[in-house]
Amino acid sequence: MTRLIFLGAPGAGKGTQAQTLAQEQSIPHISTGDILRNAVANQTELGLKAKSYMDAGELVPDQLMLDLVRDRLSSEDTKTGWILDGFPRTVGQAQFLDTLLSEIQQSCSHVVNFDVPDEVLVSRLLGRGRVDDTEAVIRNRLEVYREQTAPLIDFYSDRGQLVSIDGSQEIDVIASTLRQTLKLQS
C-alpha cells in the first residue's frame, strides 16, 4: 500500500514526481490546489465556502482546508493508496493529518522531502516565465516555505518517517532514486 506525503519548496519538482509515481502505482495524486479546484467546480458545500474566500483574494482558512482533505482522503479511490502533494504545510496540519488517518484507519508509509538548493529553485521558477515570479518574490516564497516547513521536516524526521531525495537532479534520475528508496516497482 503506497501512501506518501511529498514535501518540497516551490519548484522542487514534487508535483512532477507525484504525477508520474501516482500513474505508475494507480493511486491518486492529491494536491491541495486540485482539491480546492475540484470542490469549487463540483459546487460542494465546502467548495462553495472555499470559493467565497478565493473570490475575495483571501487564503482559505486552515480548518476549511482540513475539512477538504478529510473529504478527499475518505473517497473510494484512496483506499489503495495516495500521494499528498503540498499538504501538510505546518506541524499543526501534520498533527491533524495523524488524527484523520487514525480515524479512517489509514497510515502514511513515507514522507519524502525533495531537497533542492535555493539557487536551483530560483533558476527553475524564473524559467517558468510567470509574470509574478520575480526573483524577489521567489526568494520571499522560499523564505516563508522554510519558516513553515523546517519544523515539519524535523517532525517527520524525529518519527523516522522522513526520506530526503536530491531534487536538483534530472527528472528521470529523481524518479528512479525515488522508486529505489521507497522500494517500489515501476
C-alpha positions in Angstrom: 0.0 0.0 0.0 1.6 3.3 -1.1 0.6 6.3 1.0 3.1 9.1 0.7 3.5 12.7 1.6 5.6 14.8 -0.7 7.3 17.9 0.8 9.4 20.4 -1.1 9.8 24.1 -1.8 8.1 25.7 -4.8 10.0 24.4 -7.8 11.4 21.3 -6.1 9.6 19.0 -8.6 7.3 17.3 -6.1 4.2 17.7 -8.3 6.0 16.3 -11.4 7.3 13.3 -9.4 3.9 12.8 -7.7 2.1 12.7 -11.1 4.5 10.1 -12.5 4.5 7.9 -9.5 0.7 8.1 -9.0 0.2 6.9 -12.6 2.7 4.0 -12.1 1.1 2.9 -8.8 -2.5 3.5 -10.0 -3.2 5.8 -7.0 -4.4 9.4 -6.8 -2.1 12.3 -6.7 -3.7 14.7 -4.3 -2.7 18.3 -4.2 -4.4 20.9 -2.1 -4.8 23.1 -5.2 -6.6 20.3 -7.0 -8.8 19.6 -4.0 -9.8 23.2 -3.9 -10.5 23.5 -7.7 -12.5 20.2 -7.7 -14.6 21.2 -4.7 -15.4 24.6 -6.3 -16.1 23.0 -9.7 -18.4 20.4 -8.2 -20.1 23.1 -6.0 -19.8 21.0 -2.9 -20.7 22.7 0.4 -17.0 23.0 1.3 -16.2 24.1 -2.2 -18.7 27.0 -2.1 -17.3 28.1 1.3 -13.7 28.0 -0.2 -14.9 29.9 -3.3 -16.1 32.8 -1.2 -12.5 33.2 0.2 -10.8 32.7 -3.1 -13.1 35.2 -4.9 -12.2 37.8 -2.2 -8.5 37.0 -2.8 -8.0 35.6 0.7 -6.3 32.4 1.8 -8.6 29.6 2.5 -8.6 29.1 6.3 -6.8 26.0 7.7 -10.0 24.4 9.1 -11.7 24.5 5.7 -8.6 23.0 4.1 -8.5 20.3 6.7 -12.2 19.5 6.0 -11.5 19.3 2.3 -8.5 16.9 2.9 -10.7 14.8 5.2 -13.4 14.6 2.4 -10.8 13.7 -0.2 -9.0 11.0 1.8 -12.4 9.4 2.6 -13.0 8.9 -1.1 -13.2 5.4 -2.5 -10.2 5.8 -4.9 -7.9 6.5 -1.9 -8.4 3.0 -0.3 -5.4 1.5 -2.2 -3.1 4.4 -1.6 -2.4 8.1 -2.4 0.3 10.8 -2.7 -0.3 14.0 -0.8 1.5 16.9 -2.5 1.9 20.2 -0.6 -0.1 19.1 2.5 0.6 19.3 5.3 2.5 22.6 5.4 2.7 23.0 9.1 3.2 20.8 12.2 -0.4 21.6 13.2 -1.7 20.3 9.9 0.6 17.2 10.3 -1.0 16.6 13.7 -4.5 16.9 12.2 -3.5 14.5 9.4 -2.3 12.0 12.0 -5.6 12.1 13.8 -7.5 11.9 10.5 -5.6 8.9 9.3 -6.2 7.2 12.6 -9.9 7.9 12.2 -10.1 6.5 8.7 -7.8 3.6 9.6 -5.0 4.5 7.2 -1.3 5.3 7.7 1.4 7.1 5.8 4.2 4.9 4.7 6.8 7.6 4.0 7.3 11.3 3.9 9.5 12.4 1.0 11.4 15.7 1.2 12.6 16.9 -2.2 15.8 18.8 -1.2 16.9 21.4 -3.7 19.3 24.3 -3.2 17.7 27.8 -3.3 19.8 28.8 -6.3 18.4 25.9 -8.3 14.9 26.6 -7.2 15.2 30.3 -8.1 16.5 29.4 -11.5 13.7 26.9 -12.2 11.0 29.2 -11.0 12.4 32.2 -13.1 12.5 29.8 -16.1 8.7 29.3 -15.9 8.3 32.8 -17.2 5.4 33.7 -15.0 4.8 37.5 -14.7 4.5 37.4 -10.9 7.7 35.3 -10.5 10.3 37.9 -9.9 13.5 36.9 -8.1 12.5 38.9 -5.0 9.0 37.3 -4.9 10.5 33.8 -5.4 13.1 34.3 -2.6 10.4 35.5 -0.3 8.2 32.5 -1.1 11.2 30.3 -0.3 11.8 32.0 3.0 8.2 31.6 4.0 8.4 27.9 3.0 11.5 27.3 5.0 9.9 29.0 8.1 6.7 27.0 7.9 8.2 23.7 6.8 11.5 23.3 8.6 9.7 22.3 11.8 7.6 19.9 9.7 10.8 18.2 8.3 12.0 17.8 11.9 8.6 16.5 13.0 8.7 13.6 10.4 12.4 13.0 10.8 12.1 12.6 14.5 9.4 9.9 13.9 11.7 8.1 11.4 9.3 8.7 8.5 11.3 11.2 6.5 13.2 10.3 3.4 15.2 13.0 1.6 15.8 12.9 -2.1 18.2 15.2 -4.0 15.7 17.1 -6.2 18.3 19.0 -8.1 19.0 16.0 -10.4 17.3 15.2 -13.8 13.7 14.3 -13.6 14.2 10.6 -14.6 17.1 10.2 -12.1 14.9 11.6 -9.3 12.1 9.2 -10.3 14.5 6.2 -10.3 16.0 7.2 -6.9 12.5 7.7 -5.5 11.4 4.2 -6.6 14.6 2.6 -5.3 14.4 4.4 -2.0 10.8 3.5 -1.4 11.3 0.0 -2.9 8.5 0.4 -5.4 8.1 -1.3 -8.7 7.7 0.8 -11.9 
